[in-house]
Every structure is written in structure tokens, then in C-alpha cells.
């Protein structure tokens, strides 16, 4: 039942009950798709996004993902406690050390990760 949470009850019911195709523009405007690409470019674009995601620290990324998913149903205080717990797990992993060292050498400063 994630669909109504993602796009709203009315739009979800429209899709579920009618089974009608949803255009790329509709999917994008509803927040069901993050971007629109040219025909036959969806796989290359997905692979590009996958490479970007794979290039980031995976323990940190996974803990951020878990923190985001697990905040649903929690009040703000509980969500912050959970986020803090996931942050501690990331710190305990030591994974951040490589990135911190690279940052002190200039990589990633001013929003650029291509340094």
C-alpha cells in the first residue's frame, strides 16, 4: 500500500481501478517518476544513476535510506532518535574516514565531486 502514500489516494485509486496507462508526464508530475528521458534511453539513464549511487559510501547510503523509510509513523522526536542511531552506525563503521580525508584535500568542496 505504498502507492497511495507516494502519489495520494485519488491518483492511486485511478491507477488501480481503471488500469489505464499513465503517461510519462503524468508519472513525473505525480512524483511517481523522478525524470523523463528520451525513448530507448531509460536503461542507459538508469545505469548512469546506478553508477552514481554505487560510487557513494554504501554503509552511509544504506543507513540514510533506512532512516528515511523508518521515519514513517513516528513523531518528530522518535524519528530524530532513529536518525541519530543510524548516524552512529555510520560513524562506527569508519566508512566516512576516506571521504573526510578526500574532502580535506579539496574533493567535493563547493558542490563539485569531479575534482
For each residue, the residues with C-beta under 8 A, 3 or more apart:
1: 4 5
2: 5 6
3: 6 7 12 15 16
4: 1 7 8 9 12 13
5: 1 2 72
6: 2 3 12 31 32
7: 3 4 11 12 15 30 31 32
8: 4 11 12 30
9: 4 12 13
10: 13 14
11: 7 8 14 15 30
12: 3 4 6 7 8 9 15 16
13: 4 9 10 16 17
14: 10 11 17 18 20
15: 3 7 11 12 18 19 20 22
16: 3 12 13 19
17: 13 14
18: 14 15
19: 15 16
20: 14 15
21:
22: 15 26 27 30 32
23: 26 27
24: 27 28 33 36
25: 28 29 36
26: 22 23 29 30 32
27: 22 23 24 30 32 33
28: 24 25 31 32 33 34 35 36
29: 25 26
30: 7 8 11 22 26 27
31: 6 7 28
32: 6 7 22 26 27 28
33: 24 27 28 36
34: 28
35: 28 45
36: 24 25 28 33
37: 41 42 45
38: 41
39:
40:
41: 37 38 44 45
42: 37 45 46
43: 46 47
44: 41 47 48
45: 35 37 41 42 48 49
46: 42 43 49 50
47: 43 44 50 51
48: 44 45 51 52
49: 45 46 52 53
50: 46 47 53 54
51: 47 48 54 55
52: 48 49 55 56
53: 49 50 56 61
54: 50 51 58
55: 51 52
56: 52 53 60 61
57: 60 61 95 96 98 99
58: 54 61 62 95
59: 62 63 89 90 93 95
60: 56 57 63 64 90 93 95 96
61: 53 56 57 58 64 65
62: 58 59 65 66
63: 59 60 66 67 86 87 89 90
64: 60 61 67 68 86
65: 61 62 68 69
66: 62 63 69 70 86
67: 63 64 70 71 82 83 86 87
68: 64 65 71
69: 65 66 72
70: 66 67 74 82
71: 67 68 74 79 82 83
72: 5 69
73:
74: 70 71 78 79 82
75: 78 79
76: 79 80
77: 80 81
78: 74 75 81 82
79: 71 74 75 76 82 83
80: 76 77 83 84
81: 77 78 84 85
82: 67 70 71 74 78 79 85 86
83: 67 71 79 80 86 87
84: 80 81 87 88
85: 81 82 88 89
86: 63 64 66 67 82 83 89 90
87: 63 67 83 84 90 91
88: 84 85 91 92
89: 59 63 85 86 92 93
90: 59 60 63 86 87 93 95 96
91: 87 88 94 96
92: 88 89
93: 59 60 89 90 96
94: 91 97
95: 57 58 59 60 90 98 99
96: 57 60 90 91 93 99 100
97: 94 100 101
98: 57 95 101 102
99: 57 95 96 102 103 108
100: 96 97 103 104
101: 97 98 104 105
102: 98 99 105 107 108
103: 99 100 106 107 108 109
104: 100 101
105: 101 102
106: 103 109 115
107: 102 103 113 115
108: 99 102 103 111 112 113 115
109: 103 106 112 115
110:
111: 108
112: 108 109 115
113: 107 108
114:
115: 106 107 108 109 112
